[in-house]
Amino acid sequence: MAIYRRGYQRYQGRINGRWKRFLVLPHFAWKRLFQQRLVVLHIVIALIYPLLCAAFIYISNHADLLKGLGNEFKSFIEVNGNFFMIFMNVQSVFAVFLAAIAGPGLIAPDLANNALPLYFSRPLTRLEYALARIITLFGMLSTITLFPGLLLFGMQVGMADGAWFRANWKMGLGILAGFVLWIFLVSLVALASSAYVKLRVVAGGLVLGFFFLLSGASVMINGVLRSTWGYLLNPAWAARRLWYAMLSLQAPAGPGVWACTIALTALILLLILILKRKLRPVEVVS
């Protein structure tokens, strides 16, 4: 049959569901990220400390290994809120570096090569595109933060008696909520930096500078004004203040939970606004 005699017909093949189409972006992004040696090496290094923590939990729950040791040492290796607080602080730093390595490559190449019109010509909205990138980073960062934290908590619950779980079950919820908040914040910072500068190397440096420079600026402001309210400019300090409340620990001197919550909410809304402004299929230059 001649080509001009072939009329256009409705596609009769199988169409994947909306969620399956949505997960195409995270699937291929994860595949590409795990092929990068630097990303894999960083994840391996970041998992060393959780392995040491697992050994710590094992030793602390086996009294036969602690015979002959003083009571002060036994209290030192006790698994409590301070133990998980230190764990969250250490892994949160690794999460920032991993986001600086993996995050800029998710949006910057699409903007630099004008690929957004190609994405949005499909049944994909700007919100779905941004959520797909956030899910990609969320999965990457969870491998060194959320998953190890919950596994360590589950390991402690399995080795300790039921009284420990009844007294500390809220700690598990605190680990979950604290890491989810941190991963979401770090992911937004990485994606907003990638969308704003469009260069992967510069975006990675901007992610690191965002946290470390704001940390230094908050300390400087506190020294000049002789106050502690400068900590609100430090997202790491504000998030850590919420972790203290989630783990039922005594918090350091500084702004309270509500003040830190408002500061982090304002920062998150600002990062979302930056993404909304930059993720456009076309850009009008006047």
Sequence and secondary structure as in RCSB ss.txt:
>XXXX:A:sequence
MAIYRRGYQRYQGRINGRWKRFLVLPHFAWKRLFQQRLVVLHIVIALIYPLLCAAFIYISNHADLLKGLGNEFKS
FIEVNGNFFMIFMNVQSVFAVFLAAIAGPGLIAPDLANNALPLYFSRPLTRLEYALARIITLFGMLSTITLFPGL
LLFGMQVGMADGAWFRANWKMGLGILAGFVLWIFLVSLVALASSAYVKLRVVAGGLVLGFFFLLSGASVMINGVL
RSTWGYLLNPAWAARRLWYAMLSLQAPAGPGVWACTIALTALILLLILILKRKLRPVEVVS
>XXXX:A:secstr
  GGG       S    HHHHHTHHHHHHHHHHTT HHHHHHHHHHTHHHHHHHHHHHHHT GGGGTT  HHHHH
HT  SHHHHHHHHHHHHHHHHHHHHHHTHHHHHHHHHTT HHHHHTSS  HHHHHHHHHHHHHHHHHTTTHHHHH
HHHHHHHHHS HHHHHHHHHHHHHHHHHHHHHHHHHHHHHHHHHHHH  HHHHHHHHHHHHHHHHHHHHHHHHHH
TSSGGGGG HHHHHHHHHHHHTT    SSS HHHHHHHHHHHHHHHHHHHHHH  SS    
